[in-house]
Amino acid sequence: MPKNTYDFLIVGAGLFGSVFAAEMKKRGKKCLVIDKRKHVAGNIYTEKREDINVHVYGAHIFHTSNKRVWDYVNNLVEFNRYTNSPVANYKGRLYSLPFNMNTFYQLWGVTTPEQAKQKVEEQREAYKHIINPKNLEEQALVLGGKDIYEKLIKGYTEKQWGRPATQIPAFIIRRLPFRFTFDNNYFNDLYQGIPIGGYTKLVEKLLEGVEVRTEVDFFKDRKSLDSLADNIVFTGKIDEFFDFKYGKLEYRSLHFDHEILKTENFQGNAVVNYTDREVPFTRILEHKHFEFGQQKRTIITREYPHEFSKDKESYYPINDAKNQAIYEKYLKLSEENKNIIFGGRLAEYKYYDMHQVIEKALDKAKEISL
């Protein structure tokens, strides 16, 4: 094929690649989107099982205060009114999240904001001698005191990161949001919901009229694929793109155990976090509750964090000083490649929420079209 068969080869059919492809199509550009998986939508892929839209790669709740982004996605598909209100299970006792008056009542029996504030200050007082927290444990104790740390932070965080809290950097918890109202809404954003029919429907709408090839591994046929277009949009791991020239960036990975149950309602909530260290998984999702389902069966997913290896998916970048220094070298290298756009969590080695990815893709499409 001639070099200019496509204006853009887009590697990755997740949100960044799909939004970028949709915007380029509007501008009359020809794009080829490839993905190594059997499906589009990346980690927000949802699959219908037992008439329930299952979040195959973990829970995704769309939330934003950016009206431009909210209007953009709602022009593609209809969103429901789902509000994220997770529950924490610590050794069989349940606590509301995020930390609010319901949580403080469950912890200490306090019933007014003034009582709750006094209790929080009492808890903090024992750790006021720690001026410069050296690790996550010290940081959490300074911010919230012993009860909140031991029951709702310690075990969950240690499972997430696979190491004791004393070995996790303090910056992981910069602050603890306390709400002195009876409000279980996890996010503060103005807009929140989930696409009716699942996220795959949203991505398929974005990719209407765009050529898409799944089960195509860019790195296995790089030379041939690279010859198809003058420009590449790369949403995979930036260190892999440059053949790990400066070393490998570190990630945490996840494993999901899905189970169909012959019951209508397993836990009464879409997300329940398990915060004690002895339980091996971090949370259980019950997918029907994301869309207020009334199906006769239910599907749950146990989520297990673990160390990353080459045969596992990269989920969370470990943005400590060592990895950030390596990433900065790759970033500089990427800036020298003017015909390659790096976008998304893996390519930018940064934890993004969905609305942030969409905003970045919209801005990039606009920038290169000027």
Secondary structure, DSSP 4 states (H G I P E B T S, - for coil): --GGGEEEEEE--SHHHHHHHHHHHHTT--EEEEESSSSSSGGG-EEEETTEEEETTS---EEES-HHHHHHHHTTS-B-------EEEETTEEEESSSSHHHHHHHH---SHHHHHHHHHHHHHTTTT-SS--SHHHHHHHHH-HHHIIIIIHHHHHHHHTS-GGGS-GGG-S------SS---S---SEEE-BTT-HHHHHHHHTTTSEEEES--TTTSHHHHHTTEEEEEE-S-HHHHTTTTT-PPPEEEEEEEEEEESSS-SSSSSEEEE-STTSSSSEEEEGGGGGT---SSEEEEEEEEEE--TTS---EE--SHHHHHHHHHHHHHHHT-TTEEE-SHHHHTS---HHHHHHHHHHHHHHHH-
